[in-house]
Amino acid sequence: MEATVTTANSEEKTWGGGNEPMNASYGKMMMWFFIVSDALTFSGFLAAYGFSRFKFIETWPLADEVFTHFPFMHGVSAPMYYVALMTFILIFSSVTMVLAVDAGHQMKKNKVIVYMFLTIIGGLIFVGSQAWEWKNFIKGEYGAIETKGGSILQFVDKDGKQIALADFAATLHEERNQLTRNEGTWFMEEASLPSYSVAEVQAGFKAHPDLLIRTEVINEKKQKTILSRAESEQRLAEAALVVEGANLIRNEYGSKLFADFFFFITGFHGFHVFSGVIINIIIFFNVLLGTYEKRKSYEMVEKVGLYWHFVDLVWVFVFTVFYLV
Amino acid sequence: MSHEHVSNIGRIWKVFGILSVVTIIEVILGIYKPDSLHHGQFLGLSLLNWIFYILTIFKAYYIVWAFMHLEGETPSLRWSIVSTVIFLVVYLLFILLTEGHYIYGVFKDSTIKWNF
């Protein structure tokens, strides 16, 4: 037990051993070392995100047009609500965690158990929500065209409302077989084909004179630029690929780097939440078994609490830079 | 340990209230994006984004001070953590954002359009 909880001996001389620098126990100090280094890791990622966003500041996707889903509300554009809900869940699980730490200070085992349990549930709900968010992001909603130059073209009606490829693409009876491993000469295969071919989208566009193309370029009203019909037809002639949803190579929302950073940073954060839940579960069972009751100190709960709050802290920044700004 | 083991429950719920209110304000501003704030500029950043960043720092302060309980630690521990992180983060952001802005200029004004 001495290794995990040291009791300060302030009677000794400073260099005589047995005391605690800065009045923090060894474990707590090491948790802070870890948190500082992890904070710098996340800062590195977020700064890299800022770097890439500054590079493509005029074409970066607008969060309002990307994250618009809410459970059980199909087809309703509800930007922000879902991620706000996730933020509340995480803040609330931070509150139950700090209540568990507080109960631990007073050696109230049963209260610690209840609050730790609530924290774990909150963490699991958050990770689940993030998985749902990823699912929508990967699946995409409208589909888009990538030009030869690598720009993304989206389709809107004359009111500027985005239109899905499925709503206008023509059905051409053309055969295009997917290359699978068993048909390849060598170890060749390709990603699953999009639902529509470029020719089908172009034909459908021609048949619907109301449709216009929205480019990635952000105009001075801070909205994506919508081209005139003539310009739209001209741009669409350069079409190279149909893009549906998002992966690490391309995405229908715009800049390729946007999806990469989204996956990487929210994924890394989600991984932290997940490991936080695992660590919380371990400590939760220790509390149940009465380990800390015997140790006469609930400092372990405090240490995992620090980690848990750190995860919440990171989310506050991720929320701002990905969804608000 | 310097902790006097009194209950901080009142403080915890107060901080939860503050964090919730700030988040609600952020979400409302994020949904409605008032034109005056969205288009007003100050030092190269829209007023709305200034508000978002300031509120973020405000929330971070409460999480670190109240939940992570730095307010109860000795000042030497508190500031060796906070000042280190703030200094390095500001430094890194300054370098990377300046560089990103420069590359934006290169893409805009020269023949290179896309190389990474």
Interface residues (C-beta under 8 A of the other chain):
Chain A: A8 M22 N23 A24 S25 M29 W32 I35 V36 A39 L40 S43 G44 A47 A48 G50 F51 S52 R53 F54 K55 F56 I57 E58 D64 P79 M80 Y81 A84 T87 F88 I91 F92 S94 V95 M97 V98 L99 V101 D102 H105 Q106 G149 G150 K222 E302 G305 L306 H309 F310 D312 L313 V316 F317 F319 T320 Y323 L324 V325
Chain B: M1 S2 H3 H5 S7 N8 I9 I12 W13 F16 L19 S20 T23 I24 E26 V27 L29 G30 I31 H38 H39 N49 F52 Y53 T56 K59 A60 I63 V64 A66 F67 M68 H69 E73 T74 S76 L77 S80 I81 T84 V85 L88 V89 L92 L93 L96 L97 E99 G100 H101 I103 Y104 F107 K108 K113 W114
